[in-house]
Amino acid sequence: MRFSTIVALVASIGLVSATPTPETSKAVTAFAGPTGDVALSTESGCGSVGPLGSGHYVWYIVVGCTPGSEMTCQATDSTGCLPGNAKHIGSMEVDDPNDTYQIASKKNTNTVQFVCPSGGQIRCQANFNDSDDGPGYSLRVF
């Protein structure tokens, strides 16, 4: 009986340690742009930041990533777990943190894939069609 208890305990520890954590598990903040004059640090589900606010067309998060890794920047629904409705999104962009060069961009979508640059940090940005669309969305990188 003791042996089976020990085996079960070891197996459960192995399962917990094998569960990956998303890059966005670190605290990140969503900003409204282009000047970053509104900041949100609320967390939705599934590693997302949001829901976003209103009054701005551009919302973004700056997150760290492992250089060379293939990743995704996504605008989710307000819960943070499901892809957001693409009909309200003009484009998704991934830029360097200072917004000086673009790494990836895609129009009329909720998701854009990219390779993390050598600097190990990116800006995941949603450009909405209307300045009041933000509350229905969150942002995440995984």
C-alpha positions as CSV (number, residue, x, y, z in Angstrom):
1,M,0.0,0.0,0.0
2,R,2.8,2.4,0.8
3,F,4.6,1.6,-2.5
4,S,1.5,2.5,-4.6
5,T,1.0,5.8,-2.7
6,I,4.7,6.7,-3.3
7,V,4.3,5.9,-7.0
8,A,1.2,8.0,-7.3
9,L,2.9,10.9,-5.6
10,V,5.9,10.8,-7.8
11,A,3.7,10.5,-10.9
12,S,1.7,13.6,-9.9
13,I,4.9,15.6,-9.2
14,G,6.2,14.7,-12.7
15,L,3.0,15.8,-14.3
16,V,3.0,19.1,-12.6
17,S,6.6,19.8,-13.5
18,A,6.0,18.8,-17.1
19,T,3.2,21.3,-17.6
20,P,4.5,24.3,-19.7
21,T,3.8,27.8,-18.7
22,P,3.1,30.5,-21.3
23,E,5.6,33.4,-21.8
24,T,2.9,35.8,-20.7
25,S,2.6,34.2,-17.2
26,K,4.9,37.1,-16.2
27,A,3.0,40.3,-15.3
28,V,2.5,42.4,-18.4
29,T,0.6,45.6,-19.0
30,A,-1.7,46.6,-22.0
31,F,-1.3,50.1,-23.3
32,A,-3.4,52.3,-25.5
33,G,-1.4,54.0,-28.2
34,P,0.3,55.4,-29.9
35,T,1.5,57.3,-26.9
36,G,0.7,54.7,-24.2
37,D,-1.5,57.2,-22.3
38,V,-3.8,54.5,-20.9
39,A,-2.4,51.5,-19.1
40,L,-4.2,48.3,-18.0
41,S,-2.6,45.6,-16.0
42,T,-5.7,43.4,-15.4
43,E,-5.5,39.8,-16.4
44,S,-8.1,37.8,-18.3
45,G,-8.0,34.1,-18.4
46,C,-5.4,31.9,-20.3
47,G,-2.5,34.3,-19.8
48,S,-4.2,37.3,-21.5
49,V,-4.2,40.9,-20.5
50,G,-7.5,42.7,-20.7
51,P,-10.3,43.2,-21.3
52,L,-9.0,46.3,-23.1
53,G,-10.6,49.7,-22.6
54,S,-12.4,52.0,-25.0
55,G,-11.5,55.3,-26.7
56,H,-8.5,54.0,-28.5
57,Y,-7.9,52.3,-31.9
58,V,-4.5,50.8,-30.9
59,W,-3.8,48.5,-27.9
60,Y,-0.6,46.6,-27.3
61,I,1.4,44.6,-24.7
62,V,5.2,44.3,-24.4
63,V,6.4,40.9,-23.4
64,G,9.6,39.0,-23.2
65,C,10.3,35.9,-25.3
66,T,13.0,33.4,-26.1
67,P,15.0,34.6,-29.1
68,G,14.5,32.3,-32.1
69,S,11.3,30.8,-30.8
70,E,8.1,30.6,-33.0
71,M,5.3,32.4,-31.2
72,T,1.8,33.9,-31.7
73,C,0.4,37.3,-30.9
74,Q,-3.4,37.1,-30.5
75,A,-6.4,39.3,-29.8
76,T,-8.8,37.1,-27.8
77,D,-12.3,37.7,-26.7
78,S,-12.8,39.5,-23.4
79,T,-12.4,36.3,-21.4
80,G,-8.9,35.9,-22.7
81,C,-9.3,32.3,-23.8
82,L,-10.9,32.3,-27.2
83,P,-9.8,34.0,-30.4
84,G,-11.5,37.4,-30.8
85,N,-13.9,38.3,-33.6
86,A,-11.7,39.4,-36.5
87,K,-14.3,41.6,-38.0
88,H,-13.4,44.4,-35.6
89,I,-9.7,44.2,-36.1
90,G,-8.0,46.1,-38.9
91,S,-4.6,44.4,-38.3
92,M,-2.4,42.6,-35.8
93,E,1.3,43.6,-35.6
94,V,4.4,42.5,-33.8
95,D,7.1,45.1,-33.4
96,D,10.1,45.8,-31.4
97,P,9.2,47.2,-27.9
98,N,10.0,50.8,-29.1
99,D,7.8,50.4,-32.2
100,T,10.8,51.3,-34.5
101,Y,10.6,48.2,-36.8
102,Q,8.0,45.6,-37.6
103,I,8.6,41.9,-37.1
104,A,5.2,40.6,-38.4
105,S,1.8,42.0,-39.5
106,K,-1.5,40.6,-40.9
107,K,-4.7,42.4,-41.9
108,N,-8.3,41.6,-40.9
109,T,-7.3,38.8,-38.4
110,N,-7.0,38.1,-34.7
111,T,-3.7,36.2,-34.8
112,V,-0.2,36.7,-36.3
113,Q,2.7,34.3,-36.0
114,F,6.3,35.5,-35.5
115,V,9.8,34.5,-34.6
116,C,11.1,36.1,-31.4
117,P,14.0,38.6,-32.3
118,S,17.4,38.5,-30.8
119,G,16.5,41.2,-28.2
120,G,14.1,38.8,-26.5
121,Q,11.2,41.3,-26.3
122,I,8.3,42.3,-28.5
123,R,5.2,44.5,-28.8
124,C,2.0,42.6,-29.6
125,Q,-0.5,45.1,-31.0
126,A,-4.1,45.1,-32.2
127,N,-5.3,47.9,-34.4
128,F,-9.1,48.1,-34.1
129,N,-11.5,49.5,-36.7
130,D,-13.4,51.5,-34.1
131,S,-12.1,53.2,-30.9
132,D,-14.8,51.5,-28.9
133,D,-14.0,47.9,-29.9
134,G,-11.4,47.3,-27.2
135,P,-13.6,46.2,-24.3
136,G,-14.6,43.1,-26.2
137,Y,-10.9,41.9,-26.4
138,S,-7.8,40.9,-24.5
139,L,-4.2,40.3,-25.8
140,R,-1.8,37.5,-25.3
141,V,1.4,36.0,-26.6
142,F,2.1,32.3,-26.6
